[in-house]
Amino acid sequence: MTAEELEAADWEPFQLKLLKADVQEYIDADENVIESKKLLALQEEKVDYLEAVVKGLSTRGYLIKNAIDWKRFTEGH
């Protein structure tokens, strides 16, 4: 990154030479990456919850129909 890009992002230049094997370790320790992973996990939880709600709503019609049919059956209609 250029000096202007680093300054705009409020990042300090990294002065060390890294081995290829150590790059992932430094990435995983980066605060911005950690925060992004937290936000991603939160959004994935929201998606899972909303999918469960939609599934519950779509099956509710069948449950109501079955309850009505059972009531009719027990009353002899």
Backbone as CSV, one residue per row, in Angstrom:
resi,resn,N_x,N_y,N_z,CA_x,CA_y,CA_z,C_x,C_y,C_z
1,MET,0.840,-1.172,0.000,0.000,0.000,0.000,0.889,1.240,0.000
2,THR,0.358,2.276,-0.552,1.116,3.524,-0.562,1.002,4.204,0.800
3,ALA,1.854,5.181,1.025,1.834,5.920,2.287,0.503,6.645,2.473
4,GLU,-0.070,7.148,1.385,-1.351,7.846,1.467,-2.472,6.890,1.872
5,GLU,-2.443,5.682,1.304,-3.472,4.697,1.643,-3.358,4.261,3.104
6,LEU,-2.131,4.081,3.570,-1.921,3.717,4.969,-2.409,4.820,5.898
7,GLU,-2.127,6.055,5.541,-2.548,7.183,6.362,-4.065,7.330,6.352
8,ALA,-4.690,7.131,5.204,-6.146,7.235,5.103,-6.834,6.158,5.940
9,ALA,-6.232,4.972,6.002,-6.804,3.880,6.790,-6.379,3.944,8.246
10,ASP,-5.523,4.892,8.595,-4.987,5.056,9.949,-4.221,3.809,10.389
11,TRP,-3.425,3.266,9.465,-2.585,2.097,9.733,-1.128,2.531,9.773
12,GLU,-0.362,1.800,10.564,1.074,2.033,10.598,1.749,1.042,9.656
13,PRO,2.817,1.443,8.987,3.511,0.515,8.095,4.133,-0.631,8.888
14,PHE,4.109,-1.819,8.310,4.685,-3.004,8.944,6.138,-3.105,8.516
15,GLN,7.047,-3.060,9.467,8.472,-2.965,9.160,9.195,-4.313,9.115
16,LEU,8.558,-5.390,9.506,9.230,-6.687,9.576,9.082,-7.473,8.282
17,LYS,10.028,-8.365,8.041,9.923,-9.311,6.931,9.251,-10.563,7.475
18,LEU,8.252,-11.044,6.790,7.521,-12.223,7.248,7.849,-13.431,6.393
19,LEU,7.860,-14.572,7.044,7.940,-15.824,6.304,6.540,-16.159,5.812
20,LYS,6.481,-16.869,4.721,5.192,-17.219,4.144,4.341,-18.008,5.143
21,ALA,4.980,-18.830,5.949,4.256,-19.645,6.925,3.663,-18.801,8.054
22,ASP,4.218,-17.622,8.306,3.760,-16.781,9.415,2.695,-15.770,9.016
23,VAL,2.434,-15.622,7.739,1.507,-14.588,7.272,0.115,-14.802,7.858
24,GLN,-0.390,-16.035,7.818,-1.738,-16.309,8.320,-1.849,-16.005,9.812
25,GLU,-0.804,-16.269,10.552,-0.794,-15.984,11.989,-0.943,-14.481,12.238
26,TYR,-0.255,-13.666,11.460,-0.357,-12.212,11.606,-1.728,-11.705,11.153
27,ILE,-2.257,-12.313,10.108,-3.586,-11.914,9.633,-4.634,-12.227,10.693
28,ASP,-4.556,-13.428,11.286,-5.528,-13.823,12.306,-5.445,-12.955,13.554
29,ALA,-4.302,-12.357,13.824,-4.130,-11.504,15.003,-4.510,-10.050,14.737
30,ASP,-4.759,-9.694,13.488,-5.081,-8.312,13.135,-6.462,-7.935,13.680
31,GLU,-6.542,-6.781,14.332,-7.793,-6.338,14.949,-8.898,-6.120,13.920
32,ASN,-8.561,-5.588,12.761,-9.567,-5.361,11.724,-10.131,-6.678,11.213
33,VAL,-9.277,-7.668,11.061,-9.729,-8.981,10.596,-10.610,-9.630,11.659
34,ILE,-10.211,-9.520,12.915,-11.001,-10.093,14.006,-12.384,-9.452,14.052
35,GLU,-12.436,-8.137,13.946,-13.718,-7.425,13.968,-14.580,-7.818,12.768
36,SER,-13.973,-7.954,11.602,-14.715,-8.362,10.409,-15.269,-9.774,10.564
37,LYS,-14.480,-10.658,11.160,-14.951,-12.034,11.383,-16.120,-12.060,12.365
38,LYS,-16.071,-11.203,13.392,-17.177,-11.121,14.345,-18.448,-10.642,13.657
39,LEU,-18.309,-9.608,12.826,-19.472,-9.088,12.106,-20.039,-10.126,11.151
40,LEU,-19.164,-10.857,10.475,-19.605,-11.908,9.562,-20.345,-13.003,10.319
41,ALA,-19.824,-13.416,11.467,-20.479,-14.452,12.269,-21.855,-13.984,12.737
42,LEU,-21.963,-12.725,13.130,-23.246,-12.176,13.559,-24.256,-12.197,12.416
43,GLN,-23.821,-11.787,11.229,-24.720,-11.784,10.078,-25.149,-13.202,9.707
44,GLU,-24.232,-14.168,9.816,-24.578,-15.559,9.522,-25.598,-16.086,10.526
45,GLU,-25.475,-15.694,11.798,-26.460,-16.091,12.805,-27.827,-15.492,12.490
46,LYS,-27.846,-14.243,12.053,-29.109,-13.603,11.687,-29.763,-14.329,10.521
47,VAL,-28.965,-14.697,9.523,-29.490,-15.410,8.356,-30.061,-16.758,8.779
48,ASP,-29.338,-17.496,9.623,-29.823,-18.794,10.094,-31.138,-18.649,10.854
49,TYR,-31.220,-17.632,11.704,-32.446,-17.399,12.464,-33.614,-17.078,11.532
50,LEU,-33.384,-16.187,10.583,-34.459,-15.801,9.667,-34.892,-16.966,8.788
51,GLU,-33.951,-17.819,8.378,-34.320,-19.008,7.611,-35.193,-19.938,8.443
52,ALA,-34.886,-20.080,9.730,-35.696,-20.919,10.611,-37.096,-20.327,10.781
53,VAL,-37.198,-19.004,10.887,-38.500,-18.354,11.016,-39.329,-18.576,9.758
54,VAL,-38.727,-18.402,8.601,-39.448,-18.596,7.337,-39.902,-20.043,7.205
55,LYS,-39.051,-20.978,7.576,-39.419,-22.394,7.512,-40.585,-22.677,8.457
56,GLY,-40.539,-22.094,9.651,-41.633,-22.275,10.600,-42.941,-21.701,10.082
57,LEU,-42.871,-20.558,9.438,-44.078,-19.950,8.876,-44.630,-20.759,7.715
58,SER,-43.751,-21.333,6.912,-44.228,-22.103,5.761,-44.873,-23.414,6.191
59,THR,-44.433,-23.994,7.298,-45.042,-25.244,7.765,-46.265,-24.992,8.638
60,ARG,-46.466,-23.768,9.067,-47.596,-23.461,9.944,-48.935,-23.740,9.263
61,GLY,-49.026,-23.487,7.964,-50.264,-23.755,7.237,-50.638,-25.225,7.292
62,TYR,-49.652,-26.092,7.149,-49.910,-27.530,7.228,-50.340,-27.929,8.636
63,LEU,-49.729,-27.344,9.642,-50.081,-27.666,11.022,-51.513,-27.243,11.341
64,ILE,-51.912,-26.079,10.864,-53.278,-25.606,11.095,-54.272,-26.510,10.384
65,LYS,-53.984,-26.887,9.148,-54.869,-27.782,8.397,-55.010,-29.114,9.115
66,ASN,-53.910,-29.666,9.593,-53.964,-30.943,10.299,-54.761,-30.826,11.597
67,ALA,-54.645,-29.711,12.294,-55.414,-29.513,13.524,-56.905,-29.442,13.224
68,ILE,-57.266,-28.758,12.157,-58.679,-28.666,11.760,-59.192,-30.037,11.361
69,ASP,-58.417,-30.781,10.571,-58.824,-32.131,10.164,-58.978,-33.046,11.372
70,TRP,-58.085,-32.953,12.333,-58.172,-33.779,13.537,-59.427,-33.429,14.339
71,LYS,-59.719,-32.148,14.455,-60.916,-31.715,15.186,-62.164,-32.247,14.498
72,ARG,-62.218,-32.179,13.179,-63.358,-32.716,12.426,-63.479,-34.220,12.636
73,PHE,-62.369,-34.921,12.612,-62.372,-36.371,12.775,-62.883,-36.761,14.163
74,THR,-62.414,-36.060,15.197,-62.829,-36.412,16.557,-64.280,-36.043,16.826
75,GLU,-64.823,-35.077,16.084,-66.226,-34.696,16.256,-67.144,-35.509,15.358
76,GLY,-66.576,-36.299,14.454,-67.380,-37.172,13.612,-67.896,-36.539,12.336
77,HIS,-67.275,-35.496,11.836,-67.712,-34.870,10.570,-67.056,-35.499,9.410
